[in-house]
Amino acid sequence: MPIAESDVRWVEEPRLGILEQLYVPAIVEGLQTTVQHLFQRKITVQYPEEEPTAVSRDFAKLPANYRGVHRLNRDEQGRVKCVACYMCSTACPAHCIDIVAAPSPWPDREKYPETFVIDELRCIYCGMCEEACPVDAIELTTLYDLTGLSREEMMFDKEKLLSVYDQTVKAGTDPIRTRAGKLSVASEPPLPS
């Protein structure tokens, strides 16, 4: 069925004046932006000497939803929470997660990861692995100072990922996503301090 003539609205091309043809308003607007930036307060973080998590009025803390180094969570008995379902490696767009499953020695689950490796150099820190995990076994922490001298050092295996969990729990820097709510694990706002 064709469109009725009364439903069609013709739009005319705007007519440019002499100033618009010479780009004067655009140049003035750009200069205004430049002048505003010249007189704004400048905040420069001297990164290695000053940590961005420090409490200072010069710069804010990292956002609550910051995605840094991965960690594998432990359950109440201290075992790895992962059930080797491969959901995280399937959801990963960078294909940086490699899991080898084995029969679980515990009666409450069928499988567990014999090996679990994340290539942190290939990872794009999108959080898809965290969202795909049905048991909240993998999370992205707020650790940002990730360095290594070789590619092998940046391959995080199961033991290294569990040590990141131990380190973040000990430091009290658990991601807010560990507190699952009604909407989902990633949607909960930080608790008031």
C-alpha positions, 0 to 999 in steps of 0.5 A, a space after each residue: 500500500 503506498 504512502 498517502 500524500 498527506 503523510 509525506 513531509 518534504 524537508 528543504 535544504 537550509 540556506 546558508 548565509 555568507 558567514 556560514 559559507 565562510 565557516 565563521 560560526 564554526 571557527 568561533 565555536 571552536 575557539 570558545 571551546 579552546 579558550 574554555 579548556 585553557 582556563 579550566 583546572 588541570 588535573 594531571 595524574 603522575 601515575 607511577 608516583 601517585 596511585 589513582 586509588 589514593 584518596 585525594 581531591 586531585 583525582 577520583 577513585 576508579 569507577 565501581 564498574 572498572 574492569 581490570 585483571 581477572 580472578 577465579 572465585 573460590 566457594 565456601 570450602 576454598 575450592 575453585 567455583 568454576 564448573 568447567 561449563 565453557 560458557 566464558 570461553 564460548 562468550 569471549 570475543 577475543 578467544 583468550 580463555 582456554 579450559 580443560 575439564 576433568 571429572 570433579 573429585 567433589 560430589 556436588 558438581 560434575 566437572 571442574 577445570 583441570 587447567 584454566 588459562 587466560 591470555 591477558 594480552 589478547 583479552 579486551 576486558 569486555 566482561 562477557 566472560 563474567 556475564 556468561 558465567 552461571 556460577 559467578 566463578 570468574 570476575 574482573 577486578 579493579 587491579 589495573 597495574 598489570 605488567 609482565 616481561 614476557 608473553 608467558 608471564 601474561 598467561 594467567 593460569 588457574 593458580 595465578 587467577 586464584 591468587 588474584 582472588 586471595 589478594 583482592 579479598 585480603 585487600 578488601 577490593 572485591 568488585 561490587 559485582 560479587 553482590 548479586 541483586 534482583 537485576 543481575 550481578 553487574 547492575 547493582 550500585 555500590 553500597 553506601 560506606 
